[in-house]
Amino acid sequence: MNEPNEIIDDKAHIRHKLDFSDAEWITSTEEDDEPGVEVAFVDGYVGMRNGADPEGPVLVFTPEEWDAFVEGAKDGEFDEP
């Protein structure tokens, strides 16, 4: 049984199987000198990475997590105070 505050990696079973190396990355900005974040859709999952560090880590979201993230962004949940 999990501890109450234990973080569970619910994508551990799939993360190593997802191959983003040939993914079509969509950038969040049109500015070449400000790469922003990039997203890609692979095998029903959404990957997000730092456009300034394309060889860096990729965050993986389920479609439901991605929808919640997008709605939060639209609602200003992540805006600086």
MDAnalysis code that builds the backbone (N, CA, C; Angstrom):
import MDAnalysis as mda
import numpy as np

u = mda.Universe.empty(243, n_residues=81, atom_resindex=np.repeat(np.arange(81), 3), trajectory=True)
u.add_TopologyAttr("name", ["N", "CA", "C"] * 81)
u.add_TopologyAttr("resid", np.arange(1, 82))
u.add_TopologyAttr("resname", ["MET", "ASN", "GLU", "PRO", "ASN", "GLU", "ILE", "ILE", "ASP", "ASP", "LYS", "ALA", "HIS", "ILE", "ARG", "HIS", "LYS", "LEU", "ASP", "PHE", "SER", "ASP", "ALA", "GLU", "TRP", "ILE", "THR", "SER", "THR", "GLU", "GLU", "ASP", "ASP", "GLU", "PRO", "GLY", "VAL", "GLU", "VAL", "ALA", "PHE", "VAL", "ASP", "GLY", "TYR", "VAL", "GLY", "MET", "ARG", "ASN", "GLY", "ALA", "ASP", "PRO", "GLU", "GLY", "PRO", "VAL", "LEU", "VAL", "PHE", "THR", "PRO", "GLU", "GLU", "TRP", "ASP", "ALA", "PHE", "VAL", "GLU", "GLY", "ALA", "LYS", "ASP", "GLY", "GLU", "PHE", "ASP", "GLU", "PRO"])
u.atoms.positions = np.array([
    [0.844, -1.177, 0.000],
    [0.000, 0.000, 0.000],
    [0.888, 1.239, 0.000],
    [0.449, 2.271, -0.695],
    [1.217, 3.502, -0.797],
    [1.017, 4.385, 0.424],
    [2.073, 5.108, 0.766],
    [1.995, 6.083, 1.839],
    [1.127, 7.244, 1.363],
    [0.490, 7.982, 2.271],
    [-0.425, 9.054, 1.862],
    [0.186, 10.110, 0.941],
    [1.426, 10.495, 1.138],
    [2.048, 11.528, 0.315],
    [3.042, 10.971, -0.694],
    [3.027, 9.662, -0.893],
    [3.965, 9.036, -1.811],
    [3.580, 9.356, -3.260],
    [4.556, 9.758, -4.057],
    [4.320, 10.043, -5.465],
    [4.386, 8.735, -6.236],
    [3.374, 8.488, -7.029],
    [3.291, 7.257, -7.807],
    [3.554, 7.586, -9.269],
    [4.487, 6.888, -9.873],
    [4.778, 7.077, -11.286],
    [3.860, 6.159, -12.082],
    [2.703, 6.689, -12.478],
    [1.715, 5.863, -13.168],
    [2.054, 5.629, -14.638],
    [3.132, 6.202, -15.130],
    [3.548, 5.976, -16.508],
    [4.856, 5.189, -16.588],
    [5.313, 4.659, -15.479],
    [6.576, 3.915, -15.453],
    [6.540, 2.725, -16.413],
    [5.383, 2.120, -16.579],
    [5.266, 0.943, -17.444],
    [5.376, 1.281, -18.936],
    [5.172, 2.533, -19.303],
    [5.185, 2.910, -20.716],
    [6.322, 3.861, -21.072],
    [6.815, 4.609, -20.099],
    [7.791, 5.674, -20.380],
    [8.986, 5.164, -21.184],
    [9.534, 4.026, -20.840],
    [10.711, 3.510, -21.549],
    [10.378, 2.989, -22.952],
    [9.105, 2.791, -23.247],
    [8.693, 2.299, -24.565],
    [8.383, 3.428, -25.546],
    [8.188, 4.631, -25.043],
    [7.854, 5.758, -25.909],
    [9.119, 6.293, -26.572],
    [9.065, 6.443, -27.884],
    [10.224, 6.920, -28.637],
    [9.897, 8.280, -29.243],
    [10.455, 9.324, -28.666],
    [10.230, 10.681, -29.140],
    [11.320, 11.139, -30.109],
    [12.254, 10.256, -30.451],
    [13.394, 10.671, -31.280],
    [12.977, 11.134, -32.671],
    [11.923, 10.580, -33.238],
    [11.463, 10.997, -34.566],
    [10.151, 11.773, -34.499],
    [9.797, 12.222, -33.308],
    [8.526, 12.929, -33.128],
    [8.555, 14.284, -33.829],
    [7.389, 14.742, -34.238],
    [7.244, 16.084, -34.797],
    [6.927, 17.025, -33.642],
    [7.916, 17.812, -33.248],
    [7.780, 18.709, -32.101],
    [7.141, 20.023, -32.540],
    [6.147, 20.452, -31.799],
    [5.438, 21.700, -32.053],
    [5.925, 22.706, -31.024],
    [6.424, 23.832, -31.489],
    [6.973, 24.828, -30.580],
    [5.908, 25.817, -30.124],
    [6.108, 26.377, -28.952],
    [5.139, 27.311, -28.375],
    [5.363, 28.743, -28.834],
    [6.410, 28.975, -29.601],
    [6.718, 30.331, -30.038],
    [7.238, 30.313, -31.466],
    [7.110, 31.430, -32.126],
    [7.645, 31.556, -33.485],
    [8.992, 32.259, -33.498],
    [9.487, 32.625, -32.321],
    [10.758, 33.341, -32.207],
    [11.918, 32.349, -32.167],
    [12.847, 32.468, -33.126],
    [13.998, 31.564, -33.172],
    [14.917, 31.721, -31.970],
    [15.027, 32.948, -31.444],
    [15.937, 33.171, -30.325],
    [15.289, 32.886, -28.973],
    [14.019, 32.542, -28.948],
    [13.303, 32.164, -27.721],
    [12.526, 30.880, -27.993],
    [13.182, 29.729, -27.847],
    [12.552, 28.474, -28.254],
    [11.327, 28.050, -27.440],
    [11.175, 28.482, -26.212],
    [10.007, 28.102, -25.411],
    [9.917, 26.608, -25.164],
    [8.713, 26.130, -24.962],
    [8.497, 24.699, -24.766],
    [8.031, 24.089, -26.079],
    [8.195, 22.778, -26.182],
    [7.768, 22.044, -27.368],
    [6.946, 20.844, -26.925],
    [5.942, 20.495, -27.724],
    [5.125, 19.329, -27.433],
    [5.100, 18.406, -28.642],
    [4.930, 17.117, -28.373],
    [4.813, 16.115, -29.430],
    [3.828, 15.050, -28.966],
    [3.151, 14.444, -29.919],
    [2.159, 13.416, -29.638],
    [2.676, 12.085, -30.167],
    [2.852, 11.118, -29.253],
    [3.409, 9.814, -29.616],
    [2.608, 8.714, -28.933],
    [2.087, 7.806, -29.732],
    [1.394, 6.614, -29.216],
    [0.328, 6.933, -28.168],
    [-0.418, 8.000, -28.373],
    [-1.492, 8.349, -27.453],
    [-1.060, 9.125, -26.223],
    [0.197, 9.488, -26.143],
    [0.721, 10.271, -25.032],
    [1.221, 11.609, -25.552],
    [1.402, 12.555, -24.646],
    [1.901, 13.877, -25.012],
    [3.236, 14.080, -24.305],
    [4.247, 14.442, -25.076],
    [5.554, 14.764, -24.510],
    [5.754, 16.263, -24.536],
    [6.403, 16.788, -23.518],
    [6.722, 18.206, -23.464],
    [8.181, 18.342, -23.048],
    [8.919, 19.216, -23.750],
    [10.327, 19.415, -23.442],
    [10.675, 20.893, -23.553],
    [11.839, 21.235, -23.046],
    [12.367, 22.583, -23.137],
    [12.994, 22.741, -24.516],
    [12.478, 23.662, -25.323],
    [12.998, 23.867, -26.666],
    [14.450, 24.309, -26.689],
    [14.919, 24.918, -25.605],
    [16.315, 25.336, -25.523],
    [17.237, 24.158, -25.231],
    [16.673, 23.041, -24.811],
    [17.454, 21.851, -24.471],
    [16.764, 20.615, -25.057],
    [16.711, 20.484, -26.387],
    [15.973, 19.389, -27.008],
    [16.496, 17.990, -26.676],
    [17.706, 17.896, -26.190],
    [18.251, 16.594, -25.793],
    [17.969, 16.294, -24.321],
    [17.342, 17.235, -23.641],
    [17.037, 17.083, -22.219],
    [15.836, 16.183, -21.982],
    [15.345, 16.165, -20.753],
    [14.239, 15.275, -20.393],
    [12.927, 15.663, -21.081],
    [12.076, 14.674, -21.241],
    [10.743, 14.858, -21.807],
    [9.730, 14.503, -20.730],
    [8.850, 15.441, -20.423],
    [7.746, 15.157, -19.507],
    [6.671, 14.441, -20.301],
    [6.083, 13.400, -19.721],
    [5.073, 12.615, -20.424],
    [3.734, 12.781, -19.723],
    [2.706, 13.078, -20.514],
    [1.349, 13.264, -20.013],
    [0.398, 12.287, -20.690],
    [-0.586, 11.800, -19.949],
    [-1.695, 11.084, -20.568],
    [-2.586, 12.143, -21.211],
    [-3.485, 11.763, -22.107],
    [-4.400, 12.756, -22.689],
    [-5.212, 13.493, -21.618],
    [-5.623, 12.802, -20.584],
    [-6.398, 13.425, -19.511],
    [-5.557, 14.436, -18.739],
    [-4.309, 14.087, -18.463],
    [-3.410, 15.014, -17.776],
    [-3.141, 16.241, -18.641],
    [-2.955, 16.010, -19.934],
    [-2.690, 17.111, -20.846],
    [-3.885, 18.063, -20.895],
    [-5.096, 17.503, -20.994],
    [-6.301, 18.331, -21.017],
    [-6.408, 19.171, -19.743],
    [-6.103, 18.572, -18.604],
    [-6.152, 19.305, -17.328],
    [-5.096, 20.410, -17.312],
    [-3.906, 20.125, -17.828],
    [-2.840, 21.131, -17.903],
    [-3.265, 22.302, -18.788],
    [-3.786, 22.006, -19.955],
    [-4.209, 23.057, -20.888],
    [-5.323, 23.903, -20.271],
    [-6.306, 23.265, -19.643],
    [-7.392, 24.013, -18.998],
    [-6.853, 24.896, -17.876],
    [-5.902, 24.376, -17.093],
    [-5.285, 25.171, -16.030],
    [-4.558, 26.379, -16.586],
    [-3.855, 26.176, -17.701],
    [-3.152, 27.297, -18.335],
    [-4.146, 28.340, -18.833],
    [-5.238, 27.889, -19.441],
    [-6.265, 28.815, -19.926],
    [-6.884, 29.601, -18.775],
    [-7.046, 28.943, -17.635],
    [-7.655, 29.581, -16.464],
    [-6.693, 30.456, -15.684],
    [-5.417, 30.494, -16.102],
    [-4.442, 31.329, -15.417],
    [-3.826, 30.680, -14.188],
    [-4.022, 29.388, -14.046],
    [-3.514, 28.663, -12.877],
    [-2.002, 28.778, -12.708],
    [-1.284, 28.953, -13.802],
    [0.173, 28.983, -13.751],
    [0.745, 30.388, -13.923],
    [-0.122, 31.395, -13.963],
    [0.339, 32.774, -14.112],
    [1.091, 33.204, -12.852],
    [2.096, 34.036, -13.061],
    [2.827, 34.579, -11.919],
    [1.933, 35.572, -11.191],
    [2.060, 35.631, -9.859],
    [1.206, 36.558, -9.100],
    [1.533, 38.009, -9.385],
])
